[in-house]
């Protein structure tokens, strides 16, 4: 074992084969399957499809998510007989079913008779039938129809033995700007502020004569929050309010359908989120039982997939579900997101399972013979023949079935380091960007998350509303809106011994998306013991401004800089050159408990960032589970009591790579021993079970 990697403590009496409680969701079967649309095919084709699913080893299928018209052909007239026949076929074949509510695609009779349910675009254009997600999620009329079809489905299928779970809608997203929605927005604002005078004051609306006389005057404007690709030049506070309002509407939309299902079914309910930060999935997932995602990434971008899986892992006390991913490629007139070969598909699938998932559904099972996305990758052609590359799915299913008991008996080990991800930070940086290069998801991922991954620092991804107590180190990158409750909990956590790394821009905006009028960080500077001096841009001067400090790597600031006046903190580095010459750039405060706060006033390069993280790790005594090449993930797995059981190893590169584990073990897939430096094949997967007593 590499002496630079200390052994991870463990209870020597723990057994990797220990039985897990049946009530433990981690003991549930590992399920692999696909989305299937039997409504597109004659009933005579259904048994053939089910037989081929069995042949591959598929154990779950997602059904009915776009079948509203088939189940309610006319208003108030329901036909579930065909759907029960499909469920019966699946049950007889040992295939479980996730039922999707069909509300993403309303039938023509509904949109024709009740056009008020259609979504209105910012320019006033009304969506037309024949798409999907073309409804107004605020519409009371639409919600009534949704509640009825969902309740009738739950009544019809709730006790069917094939049903494993439910999915609400499909990849929900979008905003509405119609008159009904605008009325609800005004009501939402009234509930928040009480009077128009309080809103005017909170938002500073005397600027540009924007103040309103009554709530009804307030417009709804384009607010594609989370991205800076759409220029936005309206009031930042209004745009932030709209984003919150639209998301509150989605949470209500989801909760209403959940309530209908729970009247007739106790099966878990989920939905498939997408990675766009415009939808506040941390908020929406609180309503759901299981966290799910649609994730289409190609072989060259698997490292972009990691944070999506890791942000889901700690949301619920159960594994997450990968509810859509490409079975080979993804296409719709052009081709993208290619799993270039079977090895890549297998790598992507194991990656999800080892990072905390327990289900994979590929989109989709059988090729559409008509309509949109006919060119999308599938497992079976429209003629019913297997696609090339299906052997990779057959191998994956066999491997997972052979390792299921080990996967159930272990789970992803909790981390001592966590990085905060914030939807509202993404909104803030898109609404009022400091620089056109600050795209939150990209900067957060590339500057603050991936360096930890590639340095083999085991980490969790959490939201600011989550519990901080399990962690020794927290990283808060670019978090402009820092709520009072979060500030208080962070202070208590640090005072109790926590180690906090604060990135630039953090705490610089009020909850209403305005700038603090008394202090730069609105009082957050009391925690890190240095008064803010305001920010400045290093643009065009990056090569002439340096950060200099003792035992500190020379670094060049990027994008934005903030300076500090020392109080109870001490400086780790100062700016040299530029507007902030001589100001403290990185400060540290040590508490009597041993807790620490490091505040970094600029976007650090990778060397500086890891230097600061390592400093906190040394102070906290946090050790690594592995070392090696940056393309290798060593995912520690423990039992229900937290005792280390082994590692899931994934090399996400198409070239060999090295890894060194803190404790030796045997690969359950190949029987190879992992001890000292181990060379991995391209895209290799290993399930390393510890051997002997952990040192």
JONORKA-V774219 format. One record per residue. RES is the residue in three letters. PHI is phi in whole degrees, 0 to 359 (999 if undefined). Layout:
BEGIN
res->(RES/RES)
phi->(PHI/PHI)
END
This chain:
BEGIN
res->(UNK/UNK/UNK/UNK/UNK/UNK/UNK/UNK/UNK/UNK/UNK/UNK/UNK/UNK/UNK/UNK/UNK/UNK/UNK/UNK/UNK/UNK/UNK/UNK/UNK/UNK/UNK/UNK/UNK/UNK/UNK/UNK/UNK/UNK/UNK/UNK/UNK/UNK/UNK/UNK/UNK/UNK/UNK/UNK/UNK/UNK/UNK/UNK/UNK/UNK/UNK/UNK/UNK/UNK/UNK/UNK/UNK/UNK/UNK/UNK/UNK/UNK/UNK/UNK/UNK/UNK/UNK/UNK/UNK/UNK/UNK/UNK/UNK/UNK/UNK/UNK/UNK/UNK/UNK/UNK/UNK/UNK/UNK/UNK/UNK/UNK/UNK/UNK/UNK/UNK/UNK/UNK/UNK/UNK/UNK/UNK/UNK/UNK/UNK/UNK/UNK/UNK/UNK/UNK/UNK/UNK/UNK/UNK/UNK/UNK/UNK/UNK/UNK/UNK/UNK/UNK/UNK/UNK/UNK/UNK/UNK/UNK/UNK/UNK/UNK/UNK/UNK/UNK/UNK/UNK/UNK/UNK/UNK/UNK/UNK/UNK/UNK/UNK/UNK/UNK/UNK/UNK/UNK/UNK/UNK/UNK/UNK/UNK/UNK/UNK/UNK/UNK/UNK/UNK/UNK/UNK/UNK/UNK/UNK/UNK/UNK/UNK/UNK/UNK/UNK/UNK/UNK/UNK/UNK/UNK/UNK/UNK/UNK/UNK/UNK/UNK/UNK/UNK/UNK/UNK/UNK/UNK/UNK/UNK/UNK/UNK/UNK/UNK/UNK/UNK/UNK/UNK/UNK/UNK/UNK/UNK/UNK/UNK/UNK/UNK/UNK/UNK/UNK/UNK/UNK/UNK/UNK/UNK/UNK/UNK/UNK/UNK/UNK/UNK/UNK/UNK/UNK/UNK/UNK/UNK/UNK/UNK/UNK/UNK/UNK/UNK/UNK/UNK/UNK/UNK/UNK/UNK/UNK/UNK/UNK/UNK/UNK/UNK/UNK/UNK/UNK/UNK/UNK/UNK/UNK/UNK/UNK/UNK/UNK/UNK/UNK/UNK/UNK/UNK/UNK/UNK/UNK/UNK/UNK/UNK/UNK/UNK/UNK/UNK/UNK/UNK/UNK/UNK/UNK/UNK/UNK/UNK/UNK/UNK/UNK/UNK/UNK/UNK/UNK/UNK/UNK/UNK/UNK/UNK/UNK/UNK/UNK/UNK/UNK/UNK/UNK/UNK/UNK/UNK/UNK/UNK/UNK/UNK/UNK/UNK/UNK/UNK/UNK/UNK/UNK/UNK/UNK/UNK/UNK/UNK/UNK/UNK/UNK/UNK/UNK/UNK/UNK/UNK/UNK/UNK/UNK/UNK/UNK/UNK/UNK/UNK/UNK/UNK/UNK/UNK/UNK/UNK/UNK/UNK/UNK/UNK/UNK/UNK/UNK/UNK/UNK/UNK/UNK/UNK/UNK/UNK/UNK/UNK/UNK/UNK/UNK/UNK/UNK/UNK/UNK/UNK/UNK/UNK/UNK/UNK/UNK/UNK/UNK/UNK/UNK/UNK/UNK/UNK/UNK/UNK/UNK/UNK/UNK/UNK/UNK/UNK/UNK/UNK/UNK/UNK/UNK/UNK/UNK/UNK/UNK/UNK/UNK/UNK/UNK/UNK/UNK/UNK/UNK/UNK/UNK/UNK/UNK/UNK/UNK/UNK/UNK/UNK/UNK/UNK/UNK/UNK/UNK/UNK/UNK/UNK/UNK/UNK/UNK/UNK/UNK/UNK/UNK/UNK/UNK/UNK/UNK/UNK/UNK/UNK/UNK/UNK/UNK/UNK/UNK/UNK/UNK/UNK/UNK/UNK/UNK/UNK/UNK/UNK/UNK/UNK/UNK/UNK/UNK/UNK/UNK/UNK/UNK/UNK/UNK/UNK/UNK/UNK/UNK/UNK/UNK/UNK/UNK/UNK/UNK/UNK/UNK/UNK/UNK/UNK/UNK/UNK/UNK/UNK/UNK/UNK/UNK/UNK/UNK/UNK/UNK/UNK/UNK/UNK/UNK/UNK/UNK/UNK/UNK/UNK/UNK/UNK/UNK/UNK/UNK/UNK/UNK/UNK/UNK/UNK/UNK/UNK/UNK/UNK/UNK/UNK/UNK/UNK/UNK/UNK/UNK/UNK/UNK/UNK/UNK/UNK/UNK/UNK/UNK/UNK/UNK/UNK/UNK/UNK/UNK/UNK/UNK/UNK/UNK/UNK/UNK/UNK/UNK/UNK/UNK/UNK/UNK/UNK/UNK/UNK/UNK/UNK/UNK/UNK/UNK/UNK/UNK/UNK/UNK/UNK/UNK/UNK/UNK/UNK/UNK/UNK/UNK/UNK/UNK/UNK/UNK/UNK/UNK/UNK/UNK/UNK/UNK/UNK/UNK/UNK/UNK/UNK/UNK/UNK/UNK/UNK/UNK/UNK/UNK/UNK/UNK/UNK/UNK/UNK/UNK/UNK/UNK/UNK/UNK/UNK/UNK/UNK/UNK/UNK/UNK/UNK/UNK/UNK/UNK/UNK/UNK/UNK/UNK/UNK/UNK/UNK/UNK/UNK/UNK/UNK/UNK/UNK/UNK/UNK/UNK/UNK/UNK/UNK/UNK/UNK/UNK/UNK/UNK/UNK/UNK/UNK/UNK/UNK/UNK/UNK/UNK/UNK/UNK/UNK/UNK/UNK/UNK/UNK/UNK/UNK/UNK/UNK/UNK/UNK/UNK/UNK/UNK/UNK/UNK/UNK/UNK/UNK/UNK/UNK/UNK/UNK/UNK/UNK/UNK/UNK/UNK/UNK/UNK/UNK/UNK/UNK/UNK/UNK/UNK/UNK/UNK/UNK/UNK/UNK/UNK/UNK/UNK/UNK/UNK/UNK/UNK/UNK/UNK/UNK/UNK/UNK/UNK/UNK/UNK/UNK/UNK/UNK/UNK/UNK/UNK/UNK/UNK/UNK/UNK/UNK/UNK)
phi->(999/298/295/281/246/298/292/270/298/206/286/299/277/290/242/292/257/299/292/252/302/301/280/285/297/288/271/292/301/275/246/234/192/204/272/225/238/297/297/276/229/295/301/293/276/299/300/295/296/297/298/289/299/300/299/281/95/291/235/208/217/258/230/73/292/236/258/301/301/292/271/228/297/225/305/79/251/244/224/248/299/297/292/297/298/296/299/298/299/296/298/297/269/75/254/279/232/260/262/265/288/270/283/283/222/293/287/296/299/285/289/284/283/227/297/293/278/283/289/253/282/302/272/93/294/260/298/244/290/106/253/213/56/257/257/266/288/272/301/295/298/295/295/296/293/298/299/291/293/292/294/294/295/296/296/284/246/303/256/286/293/282/288/260/191/231/239/276/56/206/48/300/185/110/227/239/229/282/297/296/296/298/298/295/296/297/296/296/293/298/295/281/251/84/231/293/296/293/296/304/291/297/264/61/275/289/296/58/53/271/298/251/269/205/300/296/281/289/278/247/239/304/214/280/293/101/218/252/286/255/301/228/230/255/294/303/293/294/297/295/298/298/299/294/297/300/289/300/297/294/299/294/301/293/298/296/291/301/298/296/293/290/290/232/214/258/290/295/242/221/204/259/286/247/279/300/284/295/268/275/290/302/290/294/291/297/280/261/271/225/266/226/209/258/216/244/228/269/302/279/230/297/294/284/280/302/293/295/293/287/288/279/299/260/283/228/275/199/298/273/236/272/267/208/203/291/279/196/218/229/208/197/101/221/251/206/52/265/280/303/200/298/297/293/299/296/299/300/290/296/304/295/296/284/276/132/268/224/211/226/243/273/248/223/287/239/297/296/266/203/90/290/63/295/269/295/298/219/272/229/285/299/279/95/264/297/285/300/90/292/299/296/291/298/296/301/299/293/296/296/299/289/251/300/296/290/295/288/281/236/214/296/292/294/261/261/242/225/247/276/245/225/296/294/295/298/296/299/285/274/286/224/287/287/201/289/270/267/267/307/303/288/293/302/292/283/265/237/259/299/302/292/301/286/265/62/264/291/213/247/245/228/261/295/276/276/287/272/298/289/250/269/228/238/246/249/274/33/238/301/268/239/293/302/296/294/301/294/292/296/298/296/292/293/296/271/121/289/247/241/249/257/271/295/72/289/80/270/236/285/296/267/68/245/270/298/264/258/219/299/252/62/102/295/297/300/286/263/68/207/280/286/255/91/253/211/265/268/306/68/236/304/278/243/247/234/253/239/197/288/51/225/292/298/221/244/292/228/69/203/228/231/253/229/255/293/235/266/269/239/273/265/203/236/283/233/97/79/295/261/306/91/279/294/254/225/234/223/235/250/263/304/287/98/297/220/231/247/250/252/277/219/285/281/285/298/297/295/300/292/301/291/296/298/299/288/298/297/293/270/73/275/252/264/276/202/213/141/291/290/273/258/254/249/258/291/234/228/273/295/269/91/276/298/248/165/219/266/245/224/263/272/253/271/210/299/209/253/214/231/264/293/223/284/192/242/288/292/278/241/83/289/270/252/207/69/285/239/267/260/287/304/58/288/247/219/247/268/263/296/243/74/283/288/269)
END
